[in-house]
Amino acid sequence: MDFDNPVVIAIALAAIVLTIGIALLRRNREQRVPASSLSVFQSSRGWKNLPIAYLQALTEKFPIPTDAVRFVTLAERTGLRKRVIETYGGVAEFEVPEVQGPSFLSGTIATALSSYGNTVAGEGQFADAREAFEAALRVYPGHFPTWMSMCLLEYCENNWRQAIGWADRVLDYRPDSNSKHPWERATADLLQDKERQKDIGSALGYGPTEAGFEEMFEQAKQIKRDCTDKIQGDARHR
């Protein structure tokens, strides 16, 4: 090939540009970014069957499409879609006030993720547990059981100050019985009924303890004491 010929050079450059363009187009197709978080949920199995108001509420929690994709993927891996979303999609249209509304669904999702996180944390899979707990709190930041789960996780990973922070949140928790959020109202009622705590605490996802809130609070106090001692001990040895 005569590379001294301007025409030949132009043709060669055009061929290179065309090849690069095709490669980029193919990569973009393979790594296509969704147009919106709502479109992620509307195109995902199980999620798309939920009422639009529920999907819009989830979109507010995950406004960045790639975050929504990660959440949907997490839901698949943890079994959340099968155990909660597909079931809830059929129930959400019923005239049952106790299971209606995006707020109730947010608490249900957080509970399922917290329960999964507690299970894998017990198996030493702390990274997976953290991912589940953080997603649960993103969906429902006021999910009290997940606060305790985070407290335990930070304690297990020797993050003393972070564990104290979560322990303080647990110990300072005062749910409002008149809250607009159904899960907070239910928690407020449970705190007043110690017998029911033991019966349904674990079913609601209070994973760190299945014997009621009192033991959870005691556990938070103990963790705070232990972490405080460890921090003070570290300071003395410096």
Secondary structure by P-SEA (a helix, b strand, c coil): cccccaaaaaaaaaaaaaaaaaaaaaaaaaacccccaaaaaaaccccccccaaaaaaaaaacccaaaaaaaaaaaaaaccccccaaaaaaaccccccccccaaaaaaaaaaaaaaaaaaaaaacaaaaaaaaaaaaaaacccaaaaaaaaaaaaaaacaaaaaaaaaaaaaabbbbcccccaaaaaaaaaaacaaaaaacccccccccccccaaaaaaaaaaaaaaaaaaaaaaaaac
